[in-house]
Amino acid sequence: MEKKINDEDDEEEESAKFKTIVAKQVVQALRISHNNINKFVSKVQEGKNFTHEDVDKAQNDTVAAFYMSMLLSDESKKSKDDKNQK
């Protein structure tokens, strides 16, 4: 019985480590997307020429940033709910 409890604790710890790694990667991807979007906005504001590819990249970064922030928000809410239930 004690071994089963230890195994469950180990699984929870591994799961928490994995979630932390994924969250760090998502935050890094958000930073990259944010920087790319800022570069594009600066280009537009300064009246510089930009290509269709620049527009597509900015749109893709915007959508990616939106979904990644939703993912982080959902995970944050789940962890708060889990802590409140305990």
TABELDA-V117885 format. One record per backbone hydrogen bond with DSSP energy under -0.5 kcal/mol. CO is the residue of the C=O (numbers start at 0). NH is the residue of the N-H. E is the energy in kcal/mol with one decimal. If there is no record, write none. Layout:
CO;NH;E
CO;NH;E
//
This chain:
0;4;-1.9
1;5;-2.3
2;6;-2.6
3;7;-2.2
4;8;-2.3
5;9;-2.6
6;10;-2.4
7;11;-2.4
8;12;-2.4
9;13;-2.7
10;14;-2.6
11;15;-2.4
12;16;-2.3
13;17;-2.6
14;18;-2.6
15;19;-2.1
16;20;-2.3
17;21;-2.7
18;22;-2.6
19;23;-2.3
20;24;-2.1
21;25;-2.5
22;26;-2.5
23;27;-2.1
24;28;-2.4
25;29;-2.5
26;30;-2.1
27;31;-2.1
28;32;-2.6
29;33;-2.8
30;34;-2.5
31;35;-2.4
32;36;-2.6
33;37;-2.5
34;38;-2.3
35;39;-2.0
36;40;-2.7
37;41;-2.5
38;42;-2.1
39;43;-2.3
40;44;-2.9
41;45;-2.2
42;47;-2.1
43;46;-1.2
50;54;-1.7
51;55;-2.6
52;56;-2.6
53;57;-2.2
54;58;-2.5
55;59;-2.8
56;60;-2.6
57;61;-2.1
58;62;-2.5
59;63;-2.7
60;64;-2.6
61;65;-2.2
62;66;-2.5
63;67;-2.7
64;68;-2.4
65;69;-1.9
66;70;-2.3
67;71;-2.4
68;72;-2.3
69;73;-2.8
70;74;-2.3
71;75;-2.5
72;76;-2.4
73;77;-2.6
74;78;-2.5
75;79;-2.0
76;80;-2.6
77;81;-2.8
78;82;-2.1
79;83;-2.2
80;84;-1.8
81;85;-1.1
//
